[in-house]
Amino acid sequence: MIKNKKYKIGFDIWGLIIFIVIMIPNFIWFAVPAPNDILRGESITKTVDVIASICQVLMVMSLCIFINQERKKISITRFIITTIICCVLYFLCWVFYYVGVTNAIVILGLTIFPCLTFLFFAIDRKNMLAVIPISIFMVCHLIYGMVNYII
């Protein structure tokens, strides 16, 4: 049970929307392989991947069900603008990936920008409960990307 009276259990449709939007390129990637598709290789960071998967589920759940009652109605704020910019940069990295660019910058972009999108969204919604799994997911996602594709 949540002891902080600022939060209530509910459903934030915007949390679900941001997750679905970020997942769109992944759905395309599952269906249509990229030309130089290095991301389909076997991961050597299996334990980190399991932790990341657990945190990803917790992240989505917390973005969708924990509602800070002090948050304002969704509007254009500096954090929402930053959320949108990170999302656009993430999509741009997917475009580069699909034209065959698989350098460290693109891999880091595919790794960091979706996490930052979630992080800035959670900060805007004053959902500090979501920041915890997002932060752990981001560290795990970064380790995964660096160890498997950059180092």
N, C-alpha and C positions, 0 to 999 in steps of 0.2 A: 504494500500500500504506500502511496506517496504521502510523505509527512509534511511536505511543503504545501501550504494552503494556496500558493500562487497557481498551482497546476490543478487541472481537472482532467479527467478521462473523457475523451470525446473523439471526434473525427475531423481532422484537418484535411480537406480535399486538396488544398494547395501542396501539402506534403506528398500526397500520392501523385499529383500532377508533375511535380518536379522530378520525382523518381522515374516516372514513365517517360518523360521528355529525355532525361539523361540516358535511359535504356534504349531509346530508338536506334542509335547507331549499332548497339550491341545486337539487337534483333536482326538488323540488316546483315551484320557480320556473321551471325549464326547461319543465315540463309544463303548469303552470297560471299564466298571467300574473296579476299583481296588478292591482287596479283603476286605480291611478295609477302605472303601471310605468315610472318614469323610468330605471331601470337597463338598459332595453333600447335606449337611445340609443347612438349611435356614440361611441366613446371618442376623445378628442383627445390622449391620452397614450400613443400606440402604442409608442414605444420603452420607456417605463416599464412598460407592460403586458407586453412581451416579456421584460424582465428579471424581472418578477414571476412570469411563467409558468415560466421556467427555475428560479427560486429555489423556487417551489412544488413542482416535481418533485423538486429536490434536498432540500427540506425533508421531503417524505414518504418519500423513499428513506432519508434519514439517520435519521428517526424509527423506521423499520422495520428497518433492517439494521445500524446501528452500535449495539452493546450495550456499555455501560460495565460492566465486571465488578465494579465497586465499588458498583453500585446495589443497593438493597434490594428485596425482593419488593414488588410493588405493594400499597399499603395507604393508609389514610386519613391523609394528611399535610397540612400547611398548604398545600403547593403543589398537591396533588390537590384539596383543597377550593376553592382559588382557581381551578383549572382548571375545575371543575364550575360555579362561580359565573359565570365568564366565558362558558361555554357556554350556561348558562341565560339570561344577559343577551343573548347573540347571538340565541337563539331568540325572546326577547321582542321584540327589535328587528324580527325578521321578522314577528311578529304585528302590530306597529304598522304596518309597511310594507304588509302585506296589508289593513289596515283603512283605508289611504289616507294615512297620515302619512309624508311624505317630507322632513321638516325636517333640519337639519344634525345634530341629536342622533341621529336614527335612522340617517342615513347614516354618521356616525362610528361608531356602535355596530356596524353591519354591516361596517365596515372594520376596526376595532380589536379587537373582542372575539374573533373567530376566531383572529387572530394571537396575542393574549394567551393564549388557550386552548392553542395549540401551544407557546408559549414556556414557560408554567408547567409544562406536562407534561414538556417536555424538561429543564427544570431539576430537576424531581422525579426523573426517570430518570437524572440526572447525565450527560445526553447533550449535552455542550457542543459537539460537532461539529454537532449539529442547530441550535444557537442561531444560528450564523452565517447559514445560508440563511433561517431564520425571521426574523431581524432585518432582513435585506435585503428579504425579501418584505413585512414589515410596513411598512417605509418606502415601498416602491413602492405597496403597497395604499393607504396613507394619501394619497400624492400623487395616485393615481388617483381616490379618493373625493373629495378636496378640490377638485381642479382640474375634474373633470367634473360634480360635483353640488352643490358648496357655494360656490365662489368665483364 
